[in-house]
Amino acid sequence: MVNSRSKGASFEREVAKLLLLELGITFKRDLRQYQEADHGDLIPDDPAFPFELELKRYAHGPISGTDKWWQQVTTAANKTGKLPALIYKYDRQPIRCVVELQGIRCNISFEDFCYL
């Protein structure tokens, strides 16, 4: 059985590498997420990066299951003054991202998120 904390940390490192390749921005894991509530998962080295990131990695789940995760990242984003962005992946599925565009929550590809 895979340790969920280890699986999450591995996904955070994977996404940080992908974001560096796509955006040229370095991200580090926010280890305060384990000690305090309302923290995102990755911290950019560029303070102008507009998003607070919450990452989730699970074997499977419905898209509607992202509502709880969206609330979590929205709370963290409100604390930092950034825009919420949820990045998640289910086994054997591509990485998906949830962002809000003009008041509408959109579920988009990782590539589209990087384009934003």
C-alpha positions as a printed NumPy array, in Angstrom:
array([[  0.   ,   0.   ,   0.   ],
       [  1.321,   3.437,  -0.951],
       [  1.728,   6.018,   1.799],
       [ -0.598,   8.89 ,   0.819],
       [  1.703,  11.543,   2.281],
       [  4.629,  10.166,   0.282],
       [  2.478,   9.957,  -2.852],
       [  1.425,  13.59 ,  -2.387],
       [  4.994,  14.774,  -1.823],
       [  6.141,  12.933,  -4.946],
       [  3.37 ,  14.583,  -6.985],
       [  4.357,  18.007,  -5.609],
       [  7.955,  17.464,  -6.76 ],
       [  6.745,  16.24 , -10.171],
       [  4.522,  19.289, -10.701],
       [  7.284,  21.646,  -9.521],
       [  9.575,  20.185, -12.219],
       [  6.868,  20.449, -14.876],
       [  6.133,  24.068, -13.945],
       [  9.848,  24.888, -14.152],
       [  9.99 ,  23.364, -17.649],
       [  6.815,  25.128, -18.816],
       [  7.165,  28.515, -17.078],
       [ 10.817,  28.848, -16.107],
       [  9.751,  29.463, -12.489],
       [ 11.236,  27.433,  -9.647],
       [  8.824,  26.11 ,  -7.018],
       [  9.573,  24.568,  -3.648],
       [  7.304,  22.555,  -1.422],
       [  5.681,  24.537,   1.405],
       [  6.4  ,  22.326,   4.404],
       [  4.25 ,  24.552,   6.646],
       [  1.262,  22.775,   5.071],
       [  1.889,  19.942,   7.528],
       [  2.029,  22.179,  10.612],
       [ -0.584,  24.85 ,   9.87 ],
       [ -3.882,  25.056,   8.02 ],
       [ -4.562,  27.25 ,   5.001],
       [ -1.262,  26.9  ,   3.158],
       [ -0.806,  25.976,  -0.469],
       [  1.518,  23.179,  -1.527],
       [  4.114,  24.952,  -3.682],
       [  5.853,  28.32 ,  -3.277],
       [  7.139,  30.064,  -6.426],
       [ 10.464,  31.888,  -6.456],
       [  8.706,  34.626,  -8.462],
       [  6.43 ,  36.697,  -6.186],
       [  4.493,  37.875,  -9.268],
       [  3.179,  34.336,  -9.89 ],
       [ -0.56 ,  34.951,  -9.403],
       [ -1.77 ,  31.575,  -8.118],
       [ -1.929,  29.796,  -4.781],
       [ -1.505,  26.109,  -5.647],
       [ -3.171,  23.11 ,  -4.03 ],
       [ -2.101,  19.709,  -5.388],
       [ -3.93 ,  16.409,  -4.983],
       [ -2.963,  12.926,  -6.172],
       [ -5.39 ,  10.015,  -5.824],
       [ -6.025,   6.641,  -7.43 ],
       [ -9.494,   7.672,  -8.638],
       [-12.385,   9.949,  -7.911],
       [-15.161,  11.963,  -9.483],
       [-14.613,  15.455, -10.822],
       [-17.282,  16.623,  -8.387],
       [-14.952,  15.392,  -5.632],
       [-12.824,  18.462,  -6.273],
       [-15.32 ,  20.735,  -4.438],
       [-13.709,  20.102,  -1.04 ],
       [-10.266,  20.65 ,  -2.53 ],
       [-11.43 ,  23.851,  -4.223],
       [-12.631,  25.206,  -0.875],
       [ -9.256,  24.346,   0.639],
       [ -7.268,  26.244,  -2.003],
       [ -9.715,  29.157,  -1.992],
       [ -9.206,  29.59 ,   1.758],
       [ -5.417,  29.541,   1.318],
       [ -5.604,  31.97 ,  -1.625],
       [ -7.743,  34.401,   0.35 ],
       [ -5.055,  34.381,   3.04 ],
       [ -2.273,  35.207,   0.551],
       [ -4.216,  37.485,  -1.809],
       [ -3.545,  35.217,  -4.776],
       [ -5.86 ,  33.39 ,  -7.165],
       [ -6.771,  29.796,  -6.278],
       [ -5.595,  26.966,  -8.537],
       [ -6.159,  23.279,  -7.913],
       [ -3.887,  20.795,  -9.689],
       [ -4.861,  17.138,  -9.378],
       [ -4.212,  13.75 , -10.926],
       [ -5.901,  10.375, -10.777],
       [ -4.047,   7.18 , -11.724],
       [ -3.679,   6.643, -15.472],
       [ -5.225,  10.056, -16.179],
       [ -3.596,  13.314, -17.276],
       [ -3.003,  16.12 , -14.806],
       [ -6.019,  18.449, -14.567],
       [ -6.323,  21.962, -13.161],
       [ -9.241,  23.907, -11.75 ],
       [ -9.21 ,  27.707, -11.912],
       [-11.85 ,  30.381, -11.836],
       [-12.173,  32.527, -14.955],
       [-14.516,  35.512, -14.735],
       [-16.53 ,  33.875, -11.957],
       [-16.801,  30.476, -13.649],
       [-14.894,  27.49 , -12.252],
       [-13.144,  25.737, -15.139],
       [-11.52 ,  22.302, -15.25 ],
       [ -8.671,  22.58 , -17.764],
       [ -5.572,  20.683, -18.881],
       [ -2.195,  21.281, -17.263],
       [ -0.923,  22.75 , -20.535],
       [ -3.814,  25.233, -20.65 ],
       [ -3.115,  26.212, -17.039],
       [  0.514,  26.95 , -17.921],
       [ -0.679,  29.056, -20.858],
       [ -2.726,  31.205, -18.492]])
